[in-house]
């Protein structure tokens, strides 16, 4: 066993049970449980005063809490239903069994249906209109058809209960899939995930919180539908007991059955007690671990050629020229930084290289091979990995699971080998000791370093970064910049970096490509002749100051053009 794996085993984070226990203690210290109890007491008091004490109009015929409770716990109940009678438990058992059958059937059919509808747009287009036509039909309207289709009472009641549960399960599962951020799908594809991997490692875990919520809701609908079915078609069960007691003027039994339904049939939800990947750290801090990265390898791959590339968007029939005959020649191992006004087409170029967007004309080559052209869209691949603007670490995986995702789904490494390499890389990035944490448990700067580590685990030809440090404070940026430079100095991987921060561009880049306002083309190329390795001291050098002024001047001209164009459009 490698030293990295052994170290991992000694740095376990808190278990889900520990998190659940801690959250439960916090909940008990809050006023919530006591307010809940107070609300229940207030309701019972109101019930007693209106029905038994004052006997107010419209309430005088209703059974009060005292009369109902006495009947419920009586060893010799007047109406034959209490906690001491077998009939009471027979009704409960039959209702529970019916709900269990219907709920399991709805889960087994509804969850896959919702997942497939969210995954396959064509299937959704065919099935969703039918679903939305049937779903609003009241459950009572289904009763005659249920009896006709299932002449036996038992089957018809289970069918009605199933319908109520099924629709809620499908819709919540579909909502869960559609709520997954697109960047997670792009990240998975960029890391080499196959469709099967995307389904089981992104769609299913990403939708799981919605699925569980949907199942809780569907359980409530199941009980609702069950009571309607038992009232009209049953001979046993709590719904039948309520209706039969009403017909026989056994009103306390109605209350007993209703409270029983409330106790065993209502969906319960304890918020985030056992969701380890939603945990929030009390204090997220930057790690300051050292790095062992060094190296001066001569890059032999990662040559990007962008030849007369244009991109036309056609939203609602209005053609918009986003990029106009843009040409760039990015040498192998070059740290290319692209700056320009917002909306000028920087991300469009990055997405074309990554395989997320097509181009309208021209071509993009990678190491002499056509990556995409007007007739060919590039496919995402692990040779071109993206670090996204808003982050795309999978929140349902730990740091270590995120970093090892690519090599494992690509089957280029076994789990133990991938974990050993990942631990070494995390150590080099100053991230040792957080491998068992979830992304929500670490700081934003750490998350960015983890994303870079995840990308470099795949030994990509090109590292694509789309404003990855935009939301960071200045102090965190300096830390992350230093680690990114260490990664670059060691690997000499070609970097295509988009930013609005001119200081960042000059500090990091080998060349800075300044783009014009839309339609974008190259306005100016700055050679950043600052020696490497670099640290914060270069920020005070005359060369840095000169390049910054030159960059500001060029970008300012384009920013004014963009502003004026925006005013004319408004």
NORFENDA-V833647 format. One record per run of one state. SS is the DSSP state (hx for helix, st for strand, lp for the rest). FROM is the first residue (numbers start at 1). LEN is the number of residues. If there is no record, write none. Layout:
<<SS | FROM | LEN> <SS | FROM | LEN>>
//
This chain:
<<lp | 1 | 2> <hx | 3 | 7> <lp | 10 | 6> <hx | 16 | 14> <lp | 30 | 2> <hx | 32 | 22> <lp | 54 | 11> <hx | 65 | 9> <lp | 74 | 12> <hx | 86 | 34> <lp | 120 | 1> <hx | 121 | 15> <lp | 136 | 3> <hx | 139 | 11> <lp | 150 | 3> <hx | 153 | 26> <lp | 179 | 3> <hx | 182 | 9> <lp | 191 | 4> <hx | 195 | 39> <lp | 234 | 4> <hx | 238 | 10> <lp | 248 | 3> <hx | 251 | 15> <lp | 266 | 10> <hx | 276 | 3> <lp | 279 | 25> <st | 304 | 12> <lp | 316 | 2> <st | 318 | 13> <lp | 331 | 4> <st | 335 | 5> <lp | 340 | 6> <hx | 346 | 9> <lp | 355 | 6> <st | 361 | 6> <lp | 367 | 2> <st | 369 | 5> <lp | 374 | 2> <st | 376 | 1> <lp | 377 | 4> <st | 381 | 1> <lp | 382 | 2> <st | 384 | 4> <lp | 388 | 10> <st | 398 | 1> <hx | 399 | 5> <lp | 404 | 1> <hx | 405 | 5> <lp | 410 | 5> <hx | 415 | 14> <lp | 429 | 9> <st | 438 | 1> <hx | 439 | 3> <lp | 442 | 2> <hx | 444 | 13> <lp | 457 | 5> <st | 462 | 5> <lp | 467 | 7> <hx | 474 | 18> <lp | 492 | 2> <st | 494 | 5> <lp | 499 | 3> <hx | 502 | 7> <lp | 509 | 2> <st | 511 | 5> <lp | 516 | 4> <st | 520 | 1> <lp | 521 | 1> <st | 522 | 6> <lp | 528 | 8> <hx | 536 | 5> <lp | 541 | 1> <hx | 542 | 28> <lp | 570 | 1>>
//
